[in-house]
Amino acid sequence: MKGGHKVNAGYSQLRWVVLLLAVAVILPTVCLLWFMSQAVKNERLAVRQKLIDIYQEKLFRAGQKTDETWSQNCKFQEVERAGSQPGKMLISLVCDGPYDGLIIYDAAGERIYPIFAADIGEQFDLAEEFAQAWGLEFAEQDLAAAVRVYQQKAQSYSDYVRIAALIGKSRCLAKLGRMDEAIATCRQAAYGDVQNSDDRLTTGLLFDAQLLLLEFLEQDAGKYQTLFRETFVKLLSAINADFEDDSVLACDRRIFLVKKILQISKRDRLVENYFSPGDRIRLGKLVAAEERCLDIAEYFPTTAGLESQQADVFRPLAAGVEVVYGLYHKTDEGSLLVWLCKENIIPALSDYESNFRDSDLIYRILDDSGRFVAGVAKPESEPFVTALVGRHFPGWKVQLYFKDGQAFEKAASRQIVLYTWTGVLVIVLILVAGGFAGRAVGKQAKLNRLKNSFIATVSHELKTPLSSMRVLVDTLLEGGFNQQQQATEYLQLISKENERLSRLIDNFLTFSRMERNKQAFDMVRASPAEIAADTVKAVQTKFNKGRCKFDVSIDENLPQILADKDAMVTALVNLLDNAYKYSYDEKQIELRVFAEDDSVCFSVKDNGIGMSSRAIKKIFSRFYQVDSSLSRSGDGCGLGLSIVKFIVDAHKGRISVESKPGKGSELTVKVPAAI
C-alpha cells in the first residue's frame, strides 16, 4: 500500500508539473497574440497618422504656393492706366495671364471698359441725312440714282458723313457689277484723306470701309491678289493696334470686325503667311474674352453690386446661368473686376494638380458654397485629409482621397507582416520549447515510473533470495535436518541464491556506473573462442540442470577482436540468462560464434516466448521488461539487455534481434574484427 501511495503521489506531482508547463506555454502565447493584435492596430493608426501628416504638409505647401501665385496675379500695375489702355490690359490678363476677362471702373465706380456702341452715341442723324439715298438703294432698287445721291453727300465737310456716303456709293456700284469703280470708291473711303480720327464714330466707319473693301477684293482675289493681301494686313494691324494702344472702337463693333477677319482668314489661303495659327488663336481668345466682358458688364454696370465683396478673393458672381468666379480689386485710381470661368479653375489651381497627378491619390476642390470645382466630382470613399485652398479662395476646401480604399492597409502591410512573422516565430519557438520541455518532462515521468517499477522489482528480486537464504540458515542453525546430505542440499540452495543475488547486485552496479558514465573498458586483442568458452563456463552449471538442451558452436580460425574480455562475457551471459528465463520448460538454447564479412558474430537463439515487433523496439531500454508484473515467472529487473547494448556500443558493434511471438528469439552481437 505504501508503494502504491508513492506512485499516486508521483502521478499527482506529474499532473501539476504538466499543468504548470501548459500555463508556461499557453499564457505567454495568449499574451503575445494580444500584444501582436495591439501592435498591428497601433501600426495601422500610426501609418494612417503618418500619411495624414505627410499629405497635410503637401496640402499646406500647395496652399502656400497657390497663395504666392495669386498674390502675384493680384498685382494689377496697369490699373492707373486702365482708362487709356484697356485693350492692352485685356491682353495682359487674358492672353498672358490666368484670367478670362475683366471690367474696368473709374474712381467713381463707373464702367469705362468694355465700351458698348450705344455708349458712344450718334453725332449725326444718319437716318435723316441719308433717307433719300437709302430709299433709292433699298426700297426702290434704283441703284444708279442712289449712286448720284451718295456722290452728292460725299462732298460734305463732315468726315463722318463723307466716309458714310462713299461706303454707300461703293456698295451700290458693287451691286451694279461695276467692281473696279466700287473698289476704287471704297478704297477712297478707307484710305482717303482721313486716316486717323479722335472721333470714335468716324474711326468705326474707317474700319467698316476697310472691311467692305476686303470683302470686295475677296470676290476676285486672283485679280486683286496684291491689293487683297495689303488690305488684309492693314486691317489686321489696325485691329491689333486698337487692342493694344488706342482702344477707340466700341467692343461690340471690334468683335464684329475680328469675327469677319477670322472668317476671311479661314476661307482664303492668300493670307495664311500673314496670319499664323498662333495669331489666329490669340485673336480668337481676345474676341471670346470681350464677348464675355460684354455679357458680365450688363450685370455689373457700376461697382454698386461689388462694394460689399471682400477685395482680392474669388467669389461666385451672379451673372447668368454660367458659373463665374470673380475677384474685385480696388485702388485709388480705379477698380477692376476679373474672373475665372469654371472650366479654367483647374489651370488656376494647377499647384494641386501637379502635386497629386502621379500619386495614389485623387483630390476634389469645393467652393465656399460646397459646389464642385476641380478634381474628381464623385469619389467613392470618404476624404482622409481636408484643408483650405488659400486666402484668395476663402471657404474653399481641397479634399484628398486614396484611389485604392485599402491604401492604409497596404502602407502598413509591410510592418504588419514583420510583426506577424516575428510573433509567429516567437510563438513557434515557445511551442517548440514547450514541446521539448514536455518531452523532457514526459521522459522524466517515464523514467520515474520505470525507477518506481525498478525499486519495486529490486525489492522483490532481493527479497526473494534473502528470504530463502534466511529460512535455510535458520533451519540449519536450529538443526532441522535428519542427515548430512540434507544439510548439504540446504547449503547448495543457499549458494545458488547467493549466486543469484550476486548477479543482481552486479547488474545494479553496472547500471550505476553506466548512469554515472564511469564504466571503463580495457580494450585488448582477444580471441572470440576464449570469450565464448568463458561464457559457457559461467552458465554451464545452471544450464546443465533441468530440462535444458544447450548447444555451443564455435567456428575455427576466427579473427581476433579488440574487446574487454570480461565485459563481453558479461554481455553474452546476460543474453543467455534472458534466453533461459523466457524459454519454455523444454528449453533449447544455442550459442554460435562465427565470422561474417570483417566482423565476428555471437548469436544466442532460444525456443522461448518470443517478442512482438513493438516489444523488440523497447527491449534495450532501461528497466523495460516484456512481463513487468511482480508475479512474473522469471527474475530480473529489466537492466540486462540495456547493459548488453551499452557494452556492444562501447565495442563499436551492433546487436540485431529476430523474434516472433511463441516461436523464440535470436539475438546476434556483431563486433568488428581487429585489424
C-alpha positions in Angstrom: 0.0 0.0 0.0 2.8 2.3 0.8 4.4 1.8 -2.5 1.1 2.4 -4.3 0.6 5.6 -2.4 4.0 6.9 -3.6 3.2 6.1 -7.2 -0.1 8.0 -6.9 1.8 10.9 -5.3 4.2 10.9 -8.2 1.3 11.0 -10.7 -0.2 13.9 -8.8 3.0 15.8 -8.9 3.3 15.0 -12.6 -0.1 16.4 -13.2 0.9 19.7 -11.5 4.1 19.8 -13.5 2.2 19.3 -16.8 -0.3 21.9 -15.8 2.4 24.4 -14.9 4.2 23.6 -18.2 0.9 24.2 -20.1 0.4 27.5 -18.4 4.0 28.5 -19.1 3.4 27.9 -22.8 -0.2 29.0 -23.2 -0.1 32.2 -21.1 2.9 33.8 -23.0 1.3 32.7 -26.3 -2.0 34.3 -25.5 -0.2 37.5 -24.2 1.9 37.6 -27.3 -1.1 37.2 -29.5 -2.8 40.1 -27.7 0.3 42.3 -27.9 0.5 41.4 -31.6 -3.1 42.5 -32.2 -2.4 45.7 -30.4 0.8 46.3 -32.3 -1.0 45.7 -35.6 -3.8 48.1 -34.6 -1.3 50.7 -33.4 0.7 50.3 -36.6 -2.4 50.9 -38.7 -3.1 54.0 -36.6 0.5 55.2 -36.8 0.6 54.7 -40.6 -2.7 56.5 -41.0 -1.5 59.4 -38.9 1.9 59.4 -40.7 0.2 59.5 -44.1 -2.2 62.2 -42.9 0.8 64.3 -41.6 2.7 63.8 -44.9 -0.3 64.9 -47.1 -1.3 67.7 -44.8 2.2 69.0 -45.2 1.8 68.6 -49.0 -1.5 70.4 -48.9 0.0 73.2 -46.8 2.8 73.7 -49.3 0.4 73.6 -52.2 -1.7 76.2 -50.4 1.3 78.4 -49.8 2.3 78.1 -53.5 -1.2 78.9 -54.6 -1.2 82.0 -52.3 2.1 83.1 -53.7 0.9 82.6 -57.3 -2.3 84.5 -56.8 -0.8 87.3 -54.7 1.4 87.9 -57.7 -1.6 87.6 -60.1 -3.4 90.3 -58.0 -0.8 92.9 -58.6 -2.6 94.9 -61.3 0.0 97.6 -62.0 -1.9 98.9 -65.0 -5.0 100.0 -63.1 -3.9 103.6 -63.1 -3.6 103.4 -66.9 -6.7 101.4 -67.4 -8.7 104.3 -68.8 -6.4 104.8 -71.7 -5.2 101.3 -72.5 -7.9 98.8 -71.6 -7.2 96.6 -74.6 -3.5 96.2 -73.5 -4.7 95.2 -70.0 -7.1 92.7 -71.5 -4.2 91.1 -73.5 -2.0 91.1 -70.3 -4.7 89.4 -68.1 -6.3 87.1 -70.7 -3.6 86.1 -73.2 -0.5 86.4 -70.9 -2.3 85.9 -67.6 -4.7 83.4 -65.9 -8.0 85.4 -66.2 -10.9 85.0 -68.6 -12.0 88.7 -68.7 -12.2 92.0 -66.9 -14.3 95.1 -66.3 -12.6 98.4 -65.5 -14.2 101.1 -63.4 -13.1 104.6 -62.7 -12.6 106.1 -59.3 -16.3 107.0 -59.1 -17.3 103.4 -59.8 -18.5 104.0 -63.4 -17.6 101.4 -66.1 -15.0 102.6 -68.6 -14.4 99.2 -70.1 -15.9 97.4 -72.0 -17.5 100.1 -74.2 -20.7 99.4 -76.0 -21.6 101.1 -79.3 -24.6 102.5 -77.5 -22.3 104.2 -75.0 -20.7 106.3 -77.8 -23.9 107.9 -79.1 -24.6 109.5 -82.5 -23.1 112.8 -83.6 -25.3 113.0 -86.7 -28.7 111.7 -87.5 -27.7 109.4 -90.4 -31.2 108.3 -91.0 -32.3 111.9 -91.8 -29.1 112.6 -93.7 -29.3 109.5 -96.0 -33.0 109.0 -96.1 -33.3 109.7 -99.8 -30.2 107.6 -100.7 -31.3 104.6 -98.6 -34.8 104.8 -100.1 -33.4 104.6 -103.7 -31.0 101.8 -102.8 -33.1 99.5 -100.6 -36.7 100.4 -101.3 -36.8 101.4 -105.0 -33.8 99.5 -106.1 -32.7 102.4 -108.3 -29.0 101.9 -107.7 -27.8 104.4 -110.4 -29.9 107.2 -108.8 -28.6 106.1 -105.4 -25.1 106.4 -106.7 -25.7 110.0 -107.7 -27.2 110.9 -104.3 -24.3 109.3 -102.4 -21.9 111.2 -104.6 -23.5 114.5 -103.7 -23.3 113.6 -100.0 -19.6 112.7 -100.4 -19.0 116.4 -100.9 -19.9 117.2 -97.3 -17.5 118.9 -95.0 -18.1 116.3 -92.3 -15.6 113.5 -92.3 -18.3 111.1 -90.8 -20.9 112.0 -93.5 -18.4 111.9 -96.3 -17.0 108.5 -95.4 -20.5 107.1 -94.9 -21.5 108.4 -98.3 -18.5 106.8 -100.1 -19.3 103.5 -98.4 -22.9 103.7 -99.6 -21.8 104.6 -103.2 -19.3 101.7 -103.4 -22.0 99.3 -102.1 -24.3 100.4 -104.9 -21.6 100.2 -107.6 -20.8 96.6 -106.5 -24.5 95.7 -106.8 -24.4 97.2 -110.3 -21.5 94.9 -111.1 -19.1 97.8 -111.6 -16.5 96.2 -109.2 -13.5 98.3 -110.3 -15.4 101.5 -109.5 -16.7 100.0 -106.3 -13.3 99.0 -105.1 -11.8 102.4 -106.0 -14.6 104.3 -104.2 -14.3 102.0 -101.1 -10.6 102.4 -101.1 -11.0 106.2 -101.2 -13.3 105.9 -98.1 -10.9 103.5 -96.2 -7.6 105.2 -97.1 -8.5 108.7 -98.2 -7.7 112.0 -96.7 -9.0 110.8 -93.3 -6.6 108.2 -91.8 -6.8 109.0 -88.1 -9.6 110.5 -86.1 -10.2 111.1 -82.4 -13.9 110.6 -83.1 -15.0 107.0 -82.2 -17.8 107.0 -84.8 -15.5 108.2 -87.6 -12.9 105.6 -86.7 -15.6 103.0 -86.7 -16.6 104.0 -90.2 -13.0 103.7 -91.4 -12.8 100.2 -90.1 -16.1 99.4 -91.8 -14.8 100.8 -95.1 -11.6 98.7 -94.8 -13.7 95.5 -94.1 -16.0 96.2 -97.0 -13.0 96.8 -99.3 -11.6 93.4 -98.2 -14.9 91.7 -98.9 -14.9 93.3 -102.5 -11.4 92.2 -103.2 -12.0 88.7 -101.9 -14.7 88.2 -104.6 -11.9 88.3 -107.2 -8.8 87.7 -105.1 -6.9 86.3 -108.1 -7.2 89.7 -109.9 -6.6 91.8 -106.9 -4.2 89.4 -105.1 -1.6 92.0 -104.0 -4.2 94.6 -103.0 -6.2 92.0 -101.1 -3.2 90.9 -99.1 -2.2 94.6 -98.4 -5.7 95.4 -97.3 -5.9 92.3 -95.0 -2.6 93.1 -93.4 -3.6 96.8 -92.8 -6.9 95.9 -91.3 -5.4 93.2 -89.1 -2.7 95.6 -87.9 -5.3 98.3 -87.2 -7.4 96.0 -85.1 -4.3 94.8 -83.2 -3.2 98.4 -82.7 -6.7 99.3 -81.4 -6.5 96.4 -78.9 -3.0 97.3 -77.7 -2.9 101.1 -77.8 -5.9 103.1 -78.7 -9.0 101.1 -77.8 -11.1 103.5 -79.8 -13.6 101.1 -81.2 -16.6 100.0 -79.2 -16.2 96.4 -78.1 -19.2 95.1 -79.9 -18.0 96.7 -83.2 -14.5 95.3 -82.7 -15.9 91.9 -82.0 -17.8 92.0 -85.3 -14.7 93.1 -87.2 -12.5 90.4 -85.7 -15.0 87.7 -86.4 -15.1 88.8 -90.1 -11.3 88.8 -90.2 -11.2 85.3 -88.8 -13.8 84.1 -91.3 -11.8 85.5 -94.2 -8.6 84.0 -93.0 -10.2 80.6 -92.9 -11.6 80.9 -96.4 -8.6 82.4 -98.2 -5.2 80.8 -98.3 -3.6 84.0 -99.7 -3.3 85.5 -96.2 -2.1 82.4 -94.3 1.5 83.6 -94.5 0.4 86.9 -92.8 -1.8 85.4 -90.2 -0.2 82.5 -88.3 -2.2 79.9 -86.4 -0.9 81.3 -83.1 -2.1 84.8 -84.1 -5.4 83.4 -85.1 -5.8 81.6 -81.7 -4.7 84.6 -79.8 -7.1 86.9 -81.6 -10.0 84.4 -81.2 -9.2 84.3 -77.4 -9.4 88.0 -77.1 -12.7 88.1 -79.0 -14.2 85.4 -76.8 -13.0 87.3 -73.7 -14.5 90.6 -74.9 -17.8 88.9 -75.6 -17.9 87.6 -72.0 -16.9 91.0 -70.8 -19.9 92.5 -72.5 -22.2 89.8 -71.1 -21.0 90.3 -67.5 -20.8 94.1 -67.8 -24.6 94.1 -68.2 -24.9 92.7 -64.7 -22.3 95.0 -63.2 -22.5 98.4 -64.9 -21.1 100.0 -61.8 -19.3 98.9 -58.6 -22.5 99.2 -56.6 -23.0 95.5 -56.5 -19.4 94.8 -55.7 -18.6 97.1 -52.8 -19.7 94.5 -50.2 -17.4 91.8 -51.7 -14.1 91.2 -50.0 -11.2 92.5 -52.1 -8.8 90.2 -53.9 -10.7 87.0 -53.2 -12.7 84.8 -55.6 -16.5 84.6 -55.1 -19.2 83.3 -57.4 -20.7 86.1 -59.5 -24.5 86.3 -60.0 -24.0 86.7 -63.8 -26.5 84.5 -65.6 -26.6 80.7 -65.8 -22.8 80.2 -66.2 -20.8 79.7 -63.1 -18.2 82.5 -62.9 -15.8 83.3 -60.0 -15.0 86.9 -59.8 -12.2 88.8 -58.0 -12.7 92.5 -57.1 -9.6 94.7 -56.9 -9.8 98.3 -55.9 -7.3 101.2 -55.8 -7.5 105.0 -55.5 -7.2 105.3 -59.3 -10.0 102.9 -60.1 -11.1 99.3 -59.7 -11.2 96.0 -61.6 -13.5 93.0 -61.7 -11.7 90.0 -63.1 -13.0 86.5 -63.2 -12.4 82.8 -63.9 -14.9 80.6 -65.7 -15.4 77.2 -64.2 -13.6 75.4 -66.9 -10.5 77.4 -66.2 -10.4 76.8 -62.5 -8.3 73.7 -62.8 -5.4 75.6 -64.5 -5.8 78.3 -61.9 -5.3 75.7 -59.2 -2.6 73.8 -61.0 -0.4 73.6 -57.9 -2.8 71.0 -56.5 -2.9 69.2 -59.9 0.9 69.0 -60.2 1.3 67.8 -56.6 -1.1 64.9 -56.9 -1.1 64.0 -60.6 1.1 60.9 -60.5 0.3 59.6 -57.0 -2.1 57.1 -55.4 -4.4 60.0 -54.5 -7.2 61.8 -56.1 -8.4 65.2 -55.0 -11.6 67.3 -55.1 -11.9 71.1 -54.6 -15.2 72.6 -53.5 -16.0 76.3 -53.4 -17.4 78.2 -50.4 -20.9 77.0 -51.2 -19.9 73.3 -51.5 -20.1 73.3 -55.3 -17.7 71.0 -57.1 -14.9 73.0 -58.8 -12.0 70.7 -59.7 -10.6 67.2 -59.4 -12.9 64.1 -59.2 -16.5 65.0 -59.0 -17.8 62.0 -57.1 -15.2 60.0 -55.2 -16.2 56.5 -54.0 -14.7 56.9 -50.4 -14.5 59.4 -47.6 -11.7 62.0 -47.6 -8.9 61.3 -45.2 -7.5 64.9 -45.3 -9.3 68.2 -45.8 -7.6 71.6 -46.0 -8.4 75.1 -47.1 -7.3 76.2 -50.5 -5.8 79.6 -49.7 -6.6 83.1 -48.6 -7.6 84.2 -52.2 -10.3 81.4 -52.1 -11.9 81.8 -48.7 -14.1 78.9 -47.7 -12.8 76.7 -50.5 -11.8 73.2 -49.5 -9.5 70.6 -51.0 -10.1 67.0 -50.1 -7.8 64.1 -50.6 -8.9 60.5 -51.3 -7.0 57.3 -51.9 -7.5 55.7 -55.3 -7.4 52.4 -53.5 -9.6 52.1 -50.4 -7.1 49.8 -48.8 -4.2 52.3 -49.0 -3.7 52.4 -45.3 -3.7 48.6 -45.1 -1.1 48.5 -47.9 1.0 51.1 -46.4 1.0 49.3 -43.0 1.2 45.8 -44.5 5.0 45.6 -44.6 5.4 46.4 -40.9 2.3 44.3 -40.0 3.9 41.3 -41.9 7.1 41.9 -39.9 5.1 41.9 -36.6 3.1 38.9 -37.7 6.1 36.8 -38.7 8.0 37.8 -35.6 5.1 36.9 -33.5 4.6 33.6 -35.3 8.3 32.8 -34.9 8.2 33.6 -31.2 5.0 31.5 -30.8 6.6 28.6 -32.7 9.7 28.9 -30.5 7.5 28.9 -27.4 5.6 25.9 -28.7 8.8 24.1 -29.7 10.4 24.9 -26.3 7.2 23.8 -24.6 7.3 20.6 -26.7 10.9 19.9 -25.8 10.1 20.7 -22.2 7.0 18.5 -22.3 9.0 15.7 -23.9 11.7 16.1 -21.3 9.1 16.0 -18.6 7.4 13.0 -20.2 10.7 11.2 -20.4 11.4 12.1 -16.8 8.0 11.0 -15.8 8.5 7.8 -17.7 11.9 7.3 -16.1 10.3 8.0 -12.7 7.7 5.3 -13.4 10.4 2.9 -14.5 12.5 3.7 -11.5 9.5 3.2 -9.3 8.9 -0.1 -11.0 12.7 -0.8 -10.7 12.5 -0.1 -6.9 9.6 -2.5 -6.6 11.4 -5.0 -8.8 14.7 -4.7 -6.9 12.8 -5.1 -3.6 11.1 -8.2 -4.9 14.2 -9.6 -6.5 16.4 -9.0 -3.5 13.8 -10.1 -1.0 13.2 -13.5 -2.6 16.8 -14.9 -2.4 17.4 -13.2 1.0 14.2 -14.8 2.4 15.1 -18.2 1.0 18.6 -17.9 2.5 17.3 -16.8 5.8 14.9 -19.7 6.0 17.6 -22.2 5.1 20.1 -20.7 7.5 17.6 -20.7 10.3 16.8 -24.4 9.6 20.5 -25.3 9.7 21.0 -23.3 12.9 18.1 -25.0 14.6 19.4 -28.4 13.4 16.3 -29.1 11.4 17.8 -31.7 9.2 18.0 -35.6 9.6 21.2 -36.3 7.9 24.3 -34.6 6.4 23.1 -35.0 2.8 20.0 -32.8 3.6 22.3 -30.2 5.2 24.5 -30.3 2.1 21.4 -29.7 -0.1 20.4 -26.7 2.1 23.9 -25.3 1.7 23.8 -25.8 -2.1 20.5 -23.9 -2.2 22.0 -21.1 -0.1 24.9 -21.0 -2.6 22.5 -20.8 -5.5 20.5 -18.0 -4.0 23.7 -16.2 -3.1 24.9 -16.5 -6.8 21.5 -15.1 -7.9 21.8 -12.3 -5.5 25.4 -11.5 -6.6 24.3 -11.4 -10.3 21.5 -9.0 -9.5 23.9 -6.8 -7.5 26.5 -6.9 -10.3 23.8 -5.7 -12.8 22.8 -2.9 -10.4 26.4 -1.8 -10.0 27.0 -1.9 -13.8 23.8 0.1 -14.3 25.0 2.6 -11.7 28.4 3.0 -13.5 26.6 3.4 -16.8 24.4 6.2 -15.3 27.5 8.0 -14.0 29.3 7.3 -17.2 32.2 5.7 -15.3 32.3 2.4 -16.9 35.8 1.8 -18.2 36.8 -0.9 -20.7 40.2 -2.4 -21.1 40.3 -3.0 -24.9 42.9 -5.7 -25.9 43.2 -8.2 -28.7 41.1 -11.1 -27.6 40.0 -14.5 -29.0 36.3 -14.8 -29.7 36.6 -18.6 -28.9 38.0 -17.9 -25.5 35.3 -15.3 -24.7 32.7 -17.9 -25.8 34.3 -20.6 -23.6 34.4 -18.4 -20.5 30.7 -17.6 -21.1 29.9 -21.3 -21.3 31.7 -22.0 -18.1 29.8 -19.2 -16.3 26.4 -20.7 -17.2 27.3 -24.4 -17.5 26.1 -25.3 -14.0 22.8 -23.6 -14.4 22.1 -24.9 -18.0 23.1 -28.5 -17.1 20.2 -28.7 -14.6 16.6 -29.4 -15.5 15.3 -30.0 -19.0 17.6 -27.6 -20.9 19.5 -28.5 -24.2 22.4 -26.1 -24.6 24.3 -26.3 -27.9 27.6 -24.4 -28.5 29.0 -23.9 -32.0 32.3 -22.1 -32.4 33.9 -21.8 -35.9 37.6 -22.4 -36.3 40.2 -19.8 -37.3 38.2 -16.8 -36.1 39.9 -13.4 -36.3 40.7 -11.7 -33.1 38.7 -8.7 -31.9 39.5 -5.6 -29.8 37.5 -6.2 -26.7 37.2 -6.1 -22.9 37.0 -9.8 -22.3 35.2 -9.7 -19.0 32.6 -7.1 -20.4 31.9 -9.3 -23.5 31.5 -12.3 -21.2 29.0 -10.3 -19.1 27.1 -9.3 -22.2 26.8 -12.9 -23.5 25.9 -14.2 -20.1 23.1 -11.7 -19.9 21.8 -12.8 -23.3 22.0 -16.5 -22.3 20.2 -15.7 -19.0 17.4 -14.0 -20.9 17.1 -17.0 -23.2 16.9 -19.3 -20.2 14.4 -17.2 -18.3 12.0 -16.7 -21.2 12.1 -20.2 -22.7 9.6 -22.9 -22.0 10.2 -26.0 -19.7 11.8 -27.9 -22.6 14.5 -25.3 -23.2 16.6 -25.3 -26.4 19.3 -22.7 -26.3 22.1 -22.3 -28.8 25.3 -20.2 -28.8 27.0 -19.8 -32.1 30.2 -17.9 -32.8 31.1 -17.3 -36.5 32.8 -14.8 -38.8 30.9 -12.7 -41.2 32.5 -10.1 -43.5 35.0 -8.3 -41.4 33.2 -9.0 -38.1 32.8 -11.7 -35.6 29.2 -12.6 -34.6 28.0 -14.0 -31.3 24.4 -15.5 -31.7 22.1 -16.6 -28.9 19.0 -18.5 -30.0 16.2 -19.9 -27.9 12.8 -21.5 -28.3 11.1 -19.2 -25.8 8.0 -17.0 -25.7 9.3 -14.6 -28.4 8.5 -10.9 -28.8 6.3 -8.7 -30.8 7.8 -6.1 -33.2 6.6 -3.4 -30.7 8.5 -5.1 -27.9 11.6 -5.5 -30.0 11.9 -1.7 -30.3 11.9 -1.3 -26.5 13.9 -4.3 -25.1 17.1 -2.4 -24.9 15.5 0.4 -22.9 16.5 0.6 -19.2 14.1 -1.1 -16.8 11.9 -2.4 -19.7 10.5 -5.9 -19.3 8.2 -7.8 -21.5 6.4 -9.1 -18.4 6.6 -6.3 -15.9 4.3 -7.7 -13.2 5.7 -8.7 -9.8 4.2 -12.1 -10.2 6.1 -12.9 -13.4 7.8 -16.3 -13.6 11.3 -15.0 -14.4 13.6 -13.0 -12.2 15.5 -9.8 -13.2 14.9 -6.1 -13.2 14.9 -5.1 -16.8 18.6 -4.0 -17.0 20.2 -7.0 -18.7 19.7 -6.0 -22.3 20.3 -2.4 -21.7 23.7 -3.4 -20.2 24.3 -5.6 -23.2 23.6 -2.7 -25.6 25.9 -0.4 -23.6 28.8 -2.9 -23.8 28.2 -3.6 -27.6 28.1 0.1 -28.4 31.4 0.6 -26.5 32.9 -2.1 -28.7 31.6 -0.3 -31.8 29.4 -3.3 -32.6 25.8 -3.8 -33.4 23.1 -6.0 -32.0 20.2 -7.4 -34.0 17.0 -9.2 -33.0 14.9 -11.7 -34.8 11.8 -12.9 -33.0 8.2 -13.9 -33.3 5.7 -14.5 -30.5 5.6 -18.1 -29.4 8.5 -19.1 -31.7 11.5 -18.0 -29.9 14.1 -15.3 -30.4 17.6 -14.9 -31.8 19.9 -12.0 -30.7 23.2 -11.5 -32.6 26.1 -9.4 -31.4 28.4 -8.3 -34.3 31.8 -6.9 -33.3 34.4 -5.6 -35.8 37.5 -7.9 -36.3 40.9 -6.5 -35.1 43.0 -5.1 -37.9 
